[in-house]
Amino acid sequence: MVDVDNLSDAELRTKLMEYGFPVMPITGTTRKVMVKKLKLLLENKDKINSEGRRSLARYSSDDDSESETKKNRRDRNRRITAPPTILTSSANRSNLRRSIRLNDSDVVESPRPESKPDAKLSKINTISSRKTTVTTSRDDFDTGSDTEPEVIDSEDNSYRHDTSRSFETRSDSPLKSTVPPPYGFLNRSSLSPPKATTTEIPISRDVPSSFVSSKPSPSRYSSYTSASSYSDDALERLNQIRSRLSLGSSAYDKPTATYTSSIDNNVDEPAETPFLSNFTKRLSQMSANSPKMTDYGFKSDIIKENDINGPGSYTRSYLARSGRYRDLGSRYQRQDSNMGNIVRNNMVSLAVVGVAFLFFVLIGVMYLGMRSDSSALDTAGYVIPYCVSNGQNSDKDENCILDNEVMAAITLMKKIKPELERLALKNRCSDPSVKPYLSEDDIINYVTDTQSTQGKRNISQEVNNLELLIFKNPEWGISIVEAAGVVTEANVLKSMKQVKIERALGNVGLAVLNPPLPWSCIISNKLFAIINTAVVVGGGFLLIYGLNFLYKSYKQYQQDQKDEVFAMVERIVEILQNHVEEEKENNFLVINHVRDMIVPISDRKLKQRTWEKAVKFINENESRIRTEIQVVQGEPYEVWRWLGNPNMSSTESPRNKSWQGQAFETEVGSMNSLPCSPTPCLKIRGILNTEAILAKCAIQCKILHCAVDNNAKCIYLKCASQNDAAVAYRNLHGWWYAGSLVTVKYVRLERYMQRFPDSPVYGPPFLRAPASTILT
Amino acid sequence: MSSTSQKHRNFVAEPMGDKPVTELAGIGEVLGKRLIAAGFDKAYVVLGQFLVLKKNQELFQEWMKDVCQANAKQSNDCYQCLHDWCEEFL
């Protein structure tokens, strides 16, 4: 903005003054600091401005679109319209903006053919269309018609809205123009001067007027109404803009302002303020009288059009107008891009959510898959290793099965499987003592029990075949186990060979290791497990709590004991002290008598231990009491003799209440005392004892008055003359008294008299040092 | 501030006379050297700067930071010291 470092001292000063900073001398040493300060102020100013800019964008975009040649102006506006939160580099931003604008111009093109006929229409009836502007504007302002809130609500969205509305109002216009209000006339009269001054063909004059009357009006009026309703706000903004523009002093504003002033008599602000922008004028005018302002806004727009376009520049003026919409549109677009930004910024979190979603979907699919494979038990589709004659793996009983025996084995399987499951269930759910398996003998017994048709040998052959099939078909869910003790995964037999070995020992069994458990069983099992854990955990907690409680109560007990001992010791000391006070010469007491005094008879046995502890404590830790043996009434007793505290008795600490020497030199000629005393009055800090002061200096000088100010913690002293005061000053200043440094300073006589009006003006009598201190 | 340092009290207790700059509260040997290097060799020169800055705390502290890299506490001590001295003697 401004190169602060290279400002001259004077400029720096004025700049600081501008920002309301107290002016300091700018010297070589202070310059750096002030420059820093100014920079800080400028930064703050910028921040404040950028906050206001968002709302200002509308106004500045008005000016912005007028001319393509005012590049610098444009740049500024670009900066202004940028929302402060976007922190991309400026180059990026402008590129983006430009592209957006290109898009917008495409969008803007579309309403053009529509508007052309309208423009022609208004060409035919120019006057009526102008009147409509005024009527609509008046509606917006005074009656607060239905259009107003609509416009305000759609503050920063679509210009489409605006345009459509503008067409609406135009179609309404003939009706309204039948009753032209006074503003219309006013407006027309103010319009006539530009007509007269500019030389152009009628088209160029009418077309812009129609545009002015229709399109821009809603947006501008809405902004005005909002400004008028929040007049404070508006004033604030006005100030901001003023300061900003007065710094910039754009070349653009000058001609317009002067032009309008030459044309218009209603304008209050003439050409003396060329640096104020159009808008600021408009605002200030509006605050003066609002209806006139609308005229002015309308008129100035026309003037601008005429000024810039020249004859027959319909398309140019239109483009200029569309530029304005471009800005509005760009704002609209930017909101869209903001949405894009939101998506981009939240990419990571969205990805995380997506991954989580996928994960759960996957789990769901897997779960469904798991549920679906439980229906695999059917007649067909078993893996059956038929025995082939002369085949290499045709060892019957070992790894193949004869054709005609297959069906028997499968029927056996189907027969015993429910039984196996029942057993497993019973074992798991109700009665753990039941064996969860059927040994081979059990199977044979079971089968023969149910249908005693086949021979034993036959059945054992079937069982063997079945076992073979079980190895080949693990999906049956039946396992061959060592039928001894608890059945787990560990003692499942892996091959037919193992089976043979185990069979020789007679403990081969079939079991269903993972039977389909009913819900009630699962729930009861879980509940049992939970309760089990809870009991264990609860027991643990209880144990910990109990231990803690025991520990605490033990501590408490110890503490109580200690307290009791201490209380007893204190009482002993007290008793001894009292005794010594009563009888000076006989300052000991028999220990047992003390005990008898303290402990009541009933408790004596109970408190024996406490007493012993107290005695021990006194012997070890009490220096004021000495234990010795004295003959009392013919008998030697252990006694306590009260020694008192001989060191600490009678005298106070030597530091107290005395002058402790001088901290620094105050003699005449020393730099610590003035060459001659200016007043006879002194104020003394660091001491509150007037006697000590009088004792110190009343002998050498004449003192009229001495008073303590307890609030300010100081002493006021008034001497007979200034020389006396100098003597007192030297005697008191820089001295240590009772551990604190005494400082003295002179007090003006009138101040002293103000404070102590009753103090004597002259002596004698003079104050004397107290008799006791003189002696010492 | 609840209490002041002994150095502060000593300085404020009397006119500063020709005291070196290190007598100021908050200015030790290091800062003193820097200040002397910058031309501020006596306490009254610093007082002059203090007065030129119109006893403005912010600016004085800023200046201290600038001229001898004093930290906030040191510059605040020094400021308090000069301020109290002025109250007493100016």
Interface residues (C-beta under 8 A of the other chain):
Chain A: P22 M24 P25 T27 T29 T30 K32 V33 M34 K36 K37 F664 M671 N672 L674 H733 G734 L741 T743 K745
Chain B: R9 A13 E14 P15 G17 D18 Q49 V52 L53 K54 N56 L59 E62 W63 D66 V67 E88 F89
